[in-house]
Amino acid sequence: MNMADYENILDLVLRTVQLIVDYPDEVAVEAVHGDICTTFRIRVNSADVGKVIGRQGRTAESLRILAGGLATILHWSFLIEIHQDRE
């Protein structure tokens, strides 16, 4: 997989999370590349963590399903971690 694919996926995850939260300017997504997978670390305002996780984890699971679909197309594995910024 090339770097353009990473950037496109990173942008997709970033924009998707920004649509969900109340503080979209505080959303940051970091891609940590590994040998067999890439981990996307999503950082949001502490007030938005619940929105990103969703009821019973449904929103977070949807983000993971989205990443899984992309992984199938690109033959690569993606993990998603959600972190809150410290206040």
C-alpha positions in Angstrom: 0.0 0.0 0.0 1.3 3.4 -0.8 1.4 6.6 1.2 -1.5 8.2 -0.7 -3.8 5.3 0.5 -2.8 6.1 4.1 -3.5 9.8 3.6 -6.9 9.1 2.0 -8.0 6.8 4.8 -6.7 9.1 7.5 -8.6 12.0 5.9 -11.8 9.8 5.7 -11.6 8.9 9.3 -10.9 12.5 10.4 -13.8 13.9 8.4 -16.2 11.2 9.6 -15.4 11.8 13.2 -15.6 15.6 12.7 -19.2 15.2 11.6 -20.1 13.4 14.8 -18.6 15.7 17.5 -19.4 19.1 18.9 -15.8 20.2 18.7 -14.6 19.2 15.2 -11.6 21.6 15.4 -10.2 19.5 18.3 -10.3 16.2 16.4 -6.9 14.7 15.5 -6.2 11.4 13.9 -2.7 9.9 14.0 -1.7 6.8 11.9 0.8 4.5 13.5 2.2 2.1 10.9 3.1 -1.4 11.9 4.4 -4.4 9.9 0.9 -6.0 9.4 -1.5 -3.2 10.3 -2.0 0.5 10.8 -3.5 1.9 14.0 -5.5 5.1 13.7 -5.5 6.9 17.1 -8.4 9.3 17.2 -8.1 12.1 19.8 -11.2 14.2 20.6 -12.3 16.7 23.3 -13.3 14.9 26.5 -16.9 16.1 26.0 -17.0 14.3 22.7 -15.7 10.8 23.7 -19.2 9.5 24.3 -20.4 10.7 20.9 -17.5 8.9 19.1 -18.1 5.7 21.1 -21.8 5.9 20.8 -24.5 4.0 22.6 -23.2 0.5 23.5 -20.2 1.3 21.3 -22.2 1.4 18.1 -20.5 4.4 16.6 -17.1 3.1 17.3 -18.0 -0.2 15.9 -19.3 1.5 12.7 -15.9 3.3 12.4 -14.2 -0.1 12.8 -16.4 -1.7 10.2 -15.6 1.2 7.8 -11.9 0.6 8.4 -12.5 -3.2 7.9 -14.1 -2.5 4.5 -11.1 -0.4 3.4 -8.8 -3.1 4.7 -10.4 -5.7 2.5 -10.1 -3.5 -0.6 -6.4 -2.5 0.2 -5.3 -5.9 1.6 -4.2 -4.3 4.9 -5.4 -4.3 8.5 -6.6 -1.2 10.4 -7.3 -0.7 14.0 -9.0 2.3 15.5 -8.3 3.6 19.0 -10.3 6.4 20.6 -8.5 8.7 23.1 -9.7 11.8 24.9 -7.6 15.0 25.3 -6.7 15.8 28.9 -8.2 19.1 30.2 
